[in-house]
Amino acid sequence: MQSKREHFIETLLKFAPASFAPYLADCILAAGVQFRIVPGRKTKLGDFRTHPLQRKPVITVNGDLNPYSFLITSLHELAHLDTYRQYGWKVPAHGLEWKTAFRQRLLPLLESQDLPHDLHRVLEKSFVRLKASSGSDLQLSRVLKSYDQKEELTLESLAYQAHFLLNNKHFIKGELRRTRYLCTEFATKRSYLIHALAAITPLPNE
């Protein structure tokens, strides 16, 4: 009969890189958290939440992520759990305390020989000055996105003033502001900051 750990590793092998499924399983089981793999969400890759009426804290991670994005997102949320258990809600969500916890979760990945070279290099660089999420670090986002199975056009690949469709809305691409472009919705003329790596559908210019 399979142990709980073996069964959990078997489940994670469908979502996480095979080399790191045992490590991730051990992290989750040791954390004593409800870990749920959920359908993909456009607004977030994963989240951590807790409530006095819940028996255990809950971590959810999108099940449509590529294996390396799934792994990094899971460790990101576990670091939130670590921070909460040590400091409660008294510290910033992505402050120094969380960054320290996330570094500790990432260290076994960097010490292994199983990360792809490009991901190891960019994670090592990010390790020195961690951003709040993979989405805040364009280099890391690009590398993680390169492991997606489906090819998608991203906003940064379009020319300035190009028209595109996102979430069934028509936009015009504007100037880059750090990691996001200031875009104008065609119908309302309202401005929105849209991530450079957002998957879009190009439209013919009006």
Beta strands, then each sheet from edge to edge (+ up, - down):
strand 1: 34-38
strand 2: 46-49
strand 3: 58-62
strand 4: 163-166
strand 5: 169-172
strand 6: 176-177
strand 7: 180-185
strand 8: 191-195
strand 9: 201-203
sheet 1: 1+ 3+ 2-
sheet 2: 6+ 7- 5+ 4- 9+
sheet 3: 6+ 7- 8+
end
